[in-house]
Amino acid sequence: TRAVKQAFPGMEVGVHLHSTADTHHAKLAAAWQAGCRRFDAALRGLGGCPMAGNALVGNMNTEWVFDYLNEQEIPLDYDRQALKAAAAMAQQIFQ
C-alpha cells in the first residue's frame, strides 16, 4: 500500500483480504497502518478463493472490519443494527 500511495499520490487505495479468525486483526492493522482506508469484505466472510487452499478459506469478514475500526476508535457512520440483521440473514441463507 505504501509503495502504491507514493507512486500515485492522492489515489484512494483499497484492499481485498482473505483471512481466518486467527489472522484477521494483524492483516487489518497492517493495511490501516500502511494508509489503506477502503476495505473490501463479505458478510460472515462468505465466499473466497478456491485456489487459496485451507490457509485462507474465506473473504475478510465485514464484522471483523467494523470491530477493528471500532477498537481503534475510528469514527464510523453506519447502522449497527442493520449490519447485525444483514449478518444474521446471511447466516440463515448460507448455512
Summary of the structure (lengths in Angstrom):
residues: 95
radius of gyration: 14.3
end to end distance: 34.6
largest distance: 43.7
contacts: 238
relative contact order: 0.17
helix: 52%
strand: 11%
